[in-house]
């Protein structure tokens, strides 16, 4: 079974698909000065585009790993998380406090979703 890489470059691919499972990571890319809710909204909008590129949608997200820089932002982030997923479709998830490569970023999410 082949591996499909969407928009690969030297450091990453936008999405990597293997055996019907899509893997991708999103950070806020249009306004890194936004608060955690604004960054989460950007991430979810970008995720919808990535999911659509592999014939999927947010109801087919299997798991997420959330990297957040400050747990003081956890409740605000969760409000956006809960608003984004359709009822009954929240995936399994892990949430880790982490230092991100760009100090303006407040959250980064690694997604795993069923493709096709």
trRosetta pair geometry for C-beta under 8 A, 3 or more apart (Angstrom, degrees):
i j d omega theta_ij theta_ji phi_ij phi_ji
1 18 6.9 105 119 -167 113 74
1 19 5.5 72 122 -80 156 74
3 16 6.6 -10 -177 -170 104 95
3 17 7.1 155 -163 78 55 52
3 18 4.9 -19 -111 -87 80 98
4 15 8.0 0 110 108 93 92
4 16 7.3 157 84 -158 55 45
4 17 4.3 -7 59 56 104 104
4 18 7.6 -175 25 -67 68 51
5 8 4.2 31 137 -57 128 117
5 13 4.0 -109 -165 -114 96 155
5 15 7.6 169 -154 87 42 52
5 16 5.4 -9 -106 -107 73 78
5 17 7.9 -162 -71 23 32 69
6 13 6.0 109 55 170 49 104
6 14 4.8 -66 101 64 94 102
6 15 4.3 16 38 51 121 92
6 16 7.6 -145 18 -70 75 35
6 17 7.5 54 -20 -8 102 103
6 50 7.9 155 81 -145 144 81
6 53 5.8 102 -162 142 165 134
6 54 7.3 -119 -31 -65 146 95
7 13 6.2 133 78 -161 60 66
7 14 4.0 40 58 -6 119 117
7 15 7.7 68 35 20 93 71
8 12 7.6 -139 -141 122 59 33
8 13 4.2 -31 -93 -95 73 94
8 14 8.0 -112 -66 5 38 69
9 12 6.5 12 53 57 89 54
9 13 7.4 162 16 -88 60 44
12 25 7.5 -75 -161 43 150 114
13 16 5.0 102 71 -63 133 86
14 24 6.3 3 152 -130 53 122
14 50 6.3 -154 156 -115 99 104
14 53 7.4 2 115 80 128 165
15 22 5.3 -16 -172 -164 115 107
15 23 7.0 145 -160 71 62 44
15 24 4.4 -41 -102 -70 71 122
15 50 5.3 151 -66 -166 120 102
15 53 6.2 166 10 89 148 125
15 54 5.9 -135 147 -43 156 125
16 22 7.3 146 77 -154 41 55
16 23 4.9 -20 63 60 92 98
16 24 7.2 159 18 -71 65 68
17 20 7.4 6 -177 -119 100 9
17 21 6.9 165 -151 80 63 37
17 22 4.8 -25 -95 -95 87 72
17 23 7.6 177 -82 17 39 69
17 54 5.7 161 -77 -131 136 133
17 115 5.1 9 -133 -25 125 167
18 21 6.1 -24 70 59 65 87
18 23 7.8 -4 19 1 94 110
20 114 6.4 -4 151 -154 94 72
20 115 5.5 -158 -168 53 49 89
20 116 6.0 -70 -138 25 86 128
21 62 7.3 -37 -138 12 103 149
21 112 6.3 -3 -180 -172 107 92
21 113 7.3 154 -159 78 61 34
21 114 6.6 -44 -106 -104 61 45
21 115 6.5 -179 -106 1 7 97
22 50 7.5 162 155 148 136 98
22 51 7.4 152 83 -114 154 56
22 54 4.6 140 -81 78 145 172
22 56 6.4 -140 16 8 142 151
22 111 7.5 -3 109 114 92 101
22 112 7.2 159 82 -155 53 42
22 113 4.8 -20 61 64 103 87
22 114 7.5 25 15 113 90 6
22 115 4.3 109 -36 -63 105 109
23 110 7.4 -4 -168 -177 86 93
23 111 7.1 165 -150 88 41 61
23 112 5.6 -8 -100 -103 74 73
24 47 7.5 160 92 -124 121 73
24 50 4.9 -137 90 175 168 151
24 110 7.6 -179 98 -152 32 56
24 111 5.4 -8 64 57 76 103
25 108 6.5 13 -179 174 104 101
25 109 6.9 174 -151 90 61 44
25 110 4.7 -25 -99 -101 90 70
25 111 7.1 178 -87 15 35 74
26 29 8.0 -93 -165 -20 78 106
26 43 4.5 130 119 -151 119 83
26 46 4.8 156 -142 93 130 124
26 47 5.3 -100 -14 -64 158 85
26 50 7.1 -141 -66 -5 117 144
26 108 7.3 177 88 -157 43 61
26 109 5.5 -9 57 60 88 90
26 111 7.0 26 1 -11 103 115
27 39 7.6 -30 -175 -173 63 109
27 43 6.6 -33 -136 -95 15 103
27 100 7.4 133 -118 -167 137 144
27 102 7.5 117 158 41 155 124
27 105 5.2 -26 -164 -132 125 135
27 107 7.5 170 -130 95 71 53
27 108 4.7 -26 -85 -108 95 87
27 109 8.0 161 -76 20 50 64
28 31 6.4 -64 167 68 121 55
28 32 5.5 149 98 -96 113 59
28 34 6.3 -147 -158 47 158 117
28 38 7.4 53 -119 119 145 77
28 39 3.8 -86 -46 -141 138 81
28 42 4.1 76 -126 75 81 142
28 43 6.0 -65 -66 -49 63 82
28 105 6.4 175 38 -122 95 82
28 106 7.8 28 4 33 130 83
28 107 7.7 75 -20 61 101 81
29 32 7.8 9 -119 -58 20 91
29 42 6.7 -176 28 160 58 127
29 46 6.7 90 18 -82 113 149
30 42 5.7 -158 33 -134 98 129
31 34 4.5 76 112 -29 108 107
31 38 6.5 -57 92 149 121 124
31 39 7.8 -131 88 -86 78 65
31 42 6.7 -167 42 -68 83 146
32 39 7.3 46 -131 -103 46 110
32 102 6.7 -65 -149 135 149 134
32 104 3.9 65 148 125 118 128
32 105 6.1 -58 -145 -71 107 63
33 104 6.5 -50 -76 -162 50 121
34 37 7.6 -107 157 74 105 59
34 38 2.8 -116 176 103 126 132
34 39 5.1 167 86 -49 108 69
34 41 7.9 -94 153 45 154 104
34 42 6.9 140 45 -18 153 126
35 38 5.2 94 49 13 63 103
35 39 7.1 -126 103 -3 30 92
35 73 7.8 -172 173 -128 85 116
35 76 7.2 -61 143 150 114 152
35 106 7.4 4 180 0 39 166
36 39 5.6 -54 -142 41 33 110
36 40 6.1 37 156 -23 66 105
36 68 7.5 36 -137 -144 131 106
36 73 3.9 129 -40 -169 162 128
36 76 5.1 106 77 98 118 121
36 77 5.2 -67 152 -68 124 87
36 80 8.0 -152 130 5 79 137
36 106 4.6 -116 -94 124 80 145
36 107 5.9 85 -147 -21 90 121
37 40 5.7 -52 -146 35 30 112
37 41 6.5 34 153 -21 63 104
37 76 5.2 -91 -54 166 96 105
37 77 7.2 -146 -81 -87 56 41
37 79 6.8 -20 -111 73 111 113
37 80 5.3 164 -141 -51 70 125
38 41 5.7 -50 -149 32 32 113
38 42 6.7 34 152 -18 63 102
39 42 5.6 -52 -152 34 35 113
39 43 6.4 37 150 -21 66 105
39 105 7.0 133 -149 -149 146 61
39 106 5.2 153 33 48 160 105
39 107 5.5 143 112 39 125 99
40 43 5.5 -53 -148 36 34 114
40 44 6.3 30 156 -17 67 105
40 77 5.5 155 -69 -137 143 72
40 80 3.8 112 111 98 139 158
40 81 7.0 -81 -168 -51 138 68
40 84 7.9 -129 153 -34 103 137
40 107 6.0 12 -75 67 80 152
41 44 5.9 -55 -145 37 29 108
41 45 6.4 30 155 -19 64 106
41 80 6.0 -112 -59 -143 70 131
42 45 5.8 -57 -150 36 30 110
42 46 6.3 27 154 -15 66 108
43 46 5.8 -59 -150 40 29 109
43 47 6.1 33 151 -24 66 107
43 107 6.8 -81 -29 102 154 108
43 108 7.9 178 -111 -131 137 32
43 109 5.6 99 173 21 141 119
44 47 5.4 -48 -142 34 34 116
44 48 6.6 42 154 -25 62 98
44 58 7.7 23 -162 -100 94 137
44 80 6.9 -154 -20 161 139 107
44 84 4.6 -116 -138 -122 149 144
45 48 5.8 -48 -156 27 32 113
45 49 7.1 31 147 -15 60 101
46 49 5.7 -54 -159 33 38 113
46 50 6.5 34 148 -16 69 104
47 50 5.6 -54 -147 39 36 110
47 51 6.1 38 154 -20 68 106
47 58 7.1 76 119 -92 114 95
47 61 8.0 13 168 -86 130 131
47 109 7.3 -28 -72 87 133 129
47 111 6.0 125 -136 -48 116 157
48 51 5.7 -52 -144 38 30 112
48 52 6.3 32 155 -20 63 106
48 57 7.3 15 -140 -142 76 69
48 58 6.5 -36 -95 -45 81 105
49 52 5.8 -55 -148 36 29 111
49 53 6.5 35 152 -27 63 104
50 53 5.6 -51 -152 27 33 116
50 54 7.2 7 157 2 63 103
50 111 7.4 133 94 61 138 144
51 54 6.5 -76 -159 47 33 92
51 56 4.3 -97 -171 90 84 91
51 57 5.3 112 139 -106 133 24
51 58 6.4 -144 -11 -56 175 54
51 60 7.2 143 -156 60 119 105
51 61 7.5 -66 -98 -66 133 89
51 111 7.9 -80 -68 144 96 154
51 113 6.0 -44 -114 109 97 169
52 55 7.5 40 -167 -78 35 20
52 56 7.2 -116 -70 59 23 54
52 57 7.1 43 -75 -87 67 71
54 113 7.5 134 77 90 133 114
54 115 4.0 -67 155 -135 119 107
54 116 6.8 -59 157 -40 79 56
55 115 6.1 77 59 178 89 70
55 116 4.7 36 84 -111 130 30
56 60 4.6 -114 -163 71 103 139
56 113 5.2 127 148 138 158 126
56 114 6.1 159 -120 89 127 60
56 115 5.3 -86 -42 -119 123 43
56 116 6.9 7 -61 16 87 29
57 60 5.8 92 57 11 57 102
58 61 5.7 -16 -160 -16 52 114
58 84 6.5 -125 -161 152 155 92
58 85 6.1 -147 153 -113 117 60
58 86 6.9 134 99 -6 106 90
58 89 6.9 92 127 128 80 140
59 85 7.9 122 -93 -159 52 75
59 86 5.4 -11 -88 33 98 129
59 89 4.5 -84 -132 -132 67 149
60 113 5.2 80 112 -172 86 98
60 114 4.4 -100 178 55 109 96
60 115 8.0 145 132 -66 139 22
61 64 6.5 8 168 -48 125 102
61 85 7.5 -96 45 -111 129 108
61 89 7.4 87 43 156 90 99
61 91 4.5 -98 117 -36 91 137
61 111 5.9 -73 -136 -157 108 104
61 112 7.3 102 -165 76 67 48
61 113 4.7 -49 -106 -96 51 100
62 91 5.4 96 133 -139 15 127
62 92 7.2 -12 153 31 60 92
62 112 4.9 -60 64 107 105 93
62 113 5.8 171 2 -107 83 33
62 114 6.2 103 -47 -31 109 79
63 91 5.0 -158 -87 154 29 122
63 92 4.5 -22 -109 71 94 90
63 93 6.4 169 -162 -81 67 48
63 94 8.0 26 178 -1 107 84
63 111 7.9 154 88 -158 49 43
63 112 4.7 8 55 50 85 115
64 91 5.7 111 -7 77 88 126
64 92 7.8 174 26 91 60 50
64 93 4.6 -7 64 -114 86 99
64 94 7.7 -156 100 34 55 59
64 109 5.4 -15 -168 -169 116 105
64 110 6.6 151 -158 78 58 54
64 111 5.5 -16 -104 -102 86 59
64 112 7.3 -159 -73 21 42 74
65 93 7.1 169 -87 -159 31 67
65 94 4.9 -7 -120 61 77 99
65 95 7.9 172 -165 -83 51 32
65 96 6.8 4 -179 5 95 113
65 109 7.1 157 79 -156 48 54
65 110 4.4 3 51 51 98 108
66 77 7.4 126 -177 156 143 143
66 93 6.2 28 -9 -180 105 116
66 94 7.0 -168 28 92 71 49
66 95 4.4 -14 68 -111 111 76
66 96 7.0 163 85 24 57 65
66 107 6.6 -23 -169 -161 92 104
66 108 7.7 150 -160 80 46 47
66 109 5.3 -15 -105 -105 67 84
67 96 5.4 -23 -108 72 65 95
67 97 7.9 88 -162 -155 59 10
67 98 4.2 -37 -162 37 104 135
67 100 6.5 124 125 -79 123 99
67 107 6.8 149 82 -157 59 50
67 108 4.4 -8 58 59 111 94
67 109 7.4 -161 22 -75 73 37
67 110 7.7 59 -14 -10 103 93
68 71 6.7 100 105 -83 124 50
68 73 6.1 -155 -175 77 120 110
68 74 6.5 113 121 -87 165 72
68 77 6.3 -87 -108 -37 137 167
68 95 6.2 4 5 -172 117 98
68 96 7.3 154 25 78 71 42
68 97 6.1 -48 78 -105 77 55
68 98 7.1 103 49 28 31 79
68 106 6.9 5 -151 155 70 70
68 107 5.0 -7 -105 -105 73 86
69 73 7.4 37 60 27 74 137
69 97 7.1 70 -156 -160 16 72
69 98 6.7 -66 -92 75 55 54
69 99 6.7 68 -127 -110 91 39
69 100 6.0 -76 -73 0 111 102
69 105 7.1 136 -35 106 131 67
69 106 5.3 -105 26 -145 115 49
69 107 7.2 -114 -1 -63 83 48
70 73 5.1 82 81 1 90 103
70 97 7.4 64 -94 -138 16 104
70 106 7.0 -52 25 -151 96 92
71 74 4.8 1 -163 -32 63 121
71 97 5.7 -52 -45 -85 96 121
73 76 5.3 -64 -164 49 63 112
73 77 5.5 68 139 -29 87 105
73 106 6.0 -106 161 174 178 123
73 107 7.3 -134 118 -54 137 110
74 77 5.8 -58 -148 36 27 112
74 78 6.3 27 156 -21 64 107
74 95 7.3 90 -130 158 105 150
75 78 5.6 -53 -147 34 31 113
75 79 6.9 41 152 -27 62 97
76 79 5.8 -46 -158 21 35 115
76 80 7.4 28 149 -10 62 101
77 80 6.0 -62 -163 38 39 107
77 81 6.2 40 145 -23 72 109
77 107 6.1 141 -116 -85 131 152
78 81 5.1 -50 -141 37 39 119
78 82 6.0 37 161 -18 70 105
79 82 6.2 -56 -145 38 25 106
79 83 6.4 22 155 -16 61 112
80 83 5.7 -60 -146 40 30 111
80 84 6.2 31 157 -26 66 109
81 84 6.1 -62 -151 30 25 110
81 85 6.9 3 165 -4 63 107
81 90 7.8 62 154 -126 99 109
82 85 6.8 -62 -143 40 27 96
82 90 7.7 -18 -112 -86 60 127
85 89 5.0 -156 179 84 99 94
85 90 4.9 106 115 -83 163 66
85 91 7.7 -149 -116 -4 143 73
86 89 4.5 49 66 14 85 134
90 93 7.6 -67 169 -12 93 119
91 112 7.9 169 177 66 154 82
98 108 7.6 -64 75 40 130 112
100 103 7.4 163 75 -90 84 28
100 105 4.4 -81 103 82 152 118
100 106 7.9 -110 13 -61 142 6
100 108 5.7 142 -112 -20 128 125
101 105 7.6 30 56 30 63 136
102 105 4.6 82 78 -8 97 108
105 108 6.3 36 158 -54 134 95
